[in-house]
Amino acid sequence: QVQLVESGGGLVQPGGSLRLSCKASGSNIYTMGWYRQAPGKQRSLVATITSSRITNYADSVKGRFTISRDNAKNTMYLQMNTLKPEDTAVYYCNAGGNSWRAGQYWGPGTQVTVSS
């Protein structure tokens, strides 16, 4: 069993930065990822990272977001730069899937709002 808890969301102006963290309890051998869901839209992949740190990004965030993980701390991060209003969503941490599909473990989510 894996439990995930996100932190680091908040309100930021367009062009600003935020760093999200996801603390995992349990095994750290899983591929982990960030997904997001905006109001009225389906949840979608943002970025994933395997246990050997191979990464995959949605086209909409390439060059702006960076996913990373610290296996010693069982923690995954998402550095978000040059944020846009369309990045506004609830961001969810996920584990147990692969580079393109979510696994069965989800965190409760953290709100990111990009607005002036």
Buried (B, 14 or more C-beta within 10 A) or exposed (E): EBEBBBBBBEEBEEEBEBEBBBBBEEEBEBBBBBBBBBEEEEBEBBBBBBEEEEBBBBEEBEEBBBBBBEEEEBBBBBBBBEBEEEBBBBBBBBBBBEBEEBBEBBBEBBEBBBEE
